[in-house]
Amino acid sequence: MRVHEAGALHADIGQHGPAWLREPDDVNLLLPQLWPGSVVRGADGVLRVGGIPVTDLAAEYGTPAYVVDEADLRSRAAAYRTAFSAAFPAGADVYYAGKSFLCKAVVRWIAEEGLNLDVCSGGELAVALAAGFDPARIGFHGNNKSLAELDRAVSAGVGRIIVDSFDEIERLATLAADRGVRAPVMVRVTVGVEAHTHEYIATAHEDQKFGFSLNRGRAGREGGDAAEAVRRVLAAPSLRLLGLHSHIGSQIYDAQGFEVSARRVLGLQAQIRDEHGIEPPELDLGGGFGIAYTTQDDPFEPVEIATALAGIVQHECTAYGLSVPRISVEPGRSISGPAAFTLYEVGTVKDVELDGGAVRRYVSVDGGMSDNIRTALYDASYSCTLASRLSDAPPALSRVVGKHCESGDIVVRDEFLPSDLAPGDLIAVPGTGAYTRSMANNYNHVPRPGVVAVADGTARVIVRAETEDDLLRLDVG
Ligand SMILES: *Cc1c(COP(=O)(O)O)cnc(C)c1O
């Protein structure tokens, strides 16, 4: 259904868009919760980021371009570190989830702001190490890490390897033994809570590829596969159990899911104490804190998340008679996502008449599903604004689409844009710092855009835009 949607008009949407989308009184107005901190619209109507007009950025670097507000990303990282240090006086660590957006500059910013780093592939590990990140502060995730990846992690001295299967425990134990080291390990637990968008589902059914089940397993005993994984880690002299790990999903807007997951995972912690006489020193509660893509989203501040999690962990530890382990969390999107926007140039504006006489306005931009696949992949909602001038034309419900040969190539499904929007105008889509460049692809042999970082009135390229030569370099004929 998603694939063929571009031509169809939802019956309930009509020309007003989805229920949450309000027609703005002033199309030029920016909603501060959607934009990086330094973005303002100047008196001339041009958006400015870090003091630089986006028209200058487009002229200098071309479009599409990802534009990152360095100070904004850093301040989000710092806010997490400060909030978690305050909420957990005994100590807490914030691991930035690199998969949301990783390049050497971001690795350095994260290091300078005092965060740790999560990677989930050899490639992400390579970027972190190339930027000089301390391996002891890296966590390595993945449900199918290759032997080569595990070996690199062990030999680099990665601080925690989050194990995800019995095969991996065995593989890692052998590898660490061969190298004569004790590899620090966390056991990824599936708590049966799946959080997404505005709700969470607590379910006994755990049909997904990540982690060890708390409820079921070969062992057929309380604690399921997760308890068995702990037994095997503890039995391997070359592995050192740091603790349990759970990650319940993405775009989470309340603490309920964490309450259930903390209760379940600390239940296993208590079982470990009873069975083995030890309390693993650490507990990782994962990431997934939501951000605002549109006016329908109302995200938590880091302080609210940290306070809520501290209350939950303290309460559950007291209930089980456990000491509070050192807590870690893994925010990705909520650090990198709101810090960036994508700048596009409008190429065509097409009004398509629909059954019943309604008209849908298609605004085509010079990128699309190759630089932001989230709308096509997850049915994600975005917002956008005319970025290169003011308009006093009335708003028109519009759909911003890309240039790819796919009708599902939608960037912003529904947004009110000025009705005088025209080719050559620039459009900015906020909230694209996470899972856009990191998921970018070369569909239709479209080169991936670069990333421009803006700070203190200066712009610089931190990831170069691809060229057709880059594409041809891989094509060995
Ligand atoms: C993806 C992921 C995260 C980060 O999720 P966000 O939604 O970007 O905060 C954290 N931990 C794990 C294990 C993940 O897979």
The ligand as a Tripos MOL2 file, in Angstrom:
@<TRIPOS>MOLECULE
LIG
   15    15     1     0     0
SMALL
NO_CHARGES

@<TRIPOS>ATOM
      1 C1         19.2850    1.9710   17.3700 C.3       1 LIG1
      2 C2         19.7360    1.6870   18.7150 C.ar      1 LIG1
      3 C3         19.9000    2.7370   19.6210 C.ar      1 LIG1
      4 C4         19.5750    4.1640   19.3000 C.3       1 LIG1
      5 O1         18.2320    4.3840   19.0070 O.3       1 LIG1
      6 P1         17.7210    5.8870   18.8150 P.3       1 LIG1
      7 O2         16.2940    5.7350   18.4250 O.co2     1 LIG1
      8 O3         18.5380    6.4770   17.7040 O.co2     1 LIG1
      9 O4         17.9390    6.6070   20.0940 O.co2     1 LIG1
     10 C5         20.4010    2.4320   20.8740 C.ar      1 LIG1
     11 N1         20.7110    1.1580   21.2200 N.ar      1 LIG1
     12 C6         20.5540    0.1350   20.3660 C.ar      1 LIG1
     13 C7         20.9090   -1.2350   20.7940 C.3       1 LIG1
     14 C8         20.0590    0.3580   19.0910 C.ar      1 LIG1
     15 O5         19.8960   -0.6730   18.2620 O.3       1 LIG1
@<TRIPOS>BOND
     1     1     2 1
     2     2     3 ar
     3     2    14 ar
     4     3     4 1
     5     3    10 ar
     6     4     5 1
     7     5     6 1
     8     6     7 2
     9     6     8 1
    10     6     9 1
    11    10    11 ar
    12    11    12 ar
    13    12    13 1
    14    12    14 ar
    15    14    15 1
@<TRIPOS>SUBSTRUCTURE
     1 LIG1         1 GROUP 0 **** ****
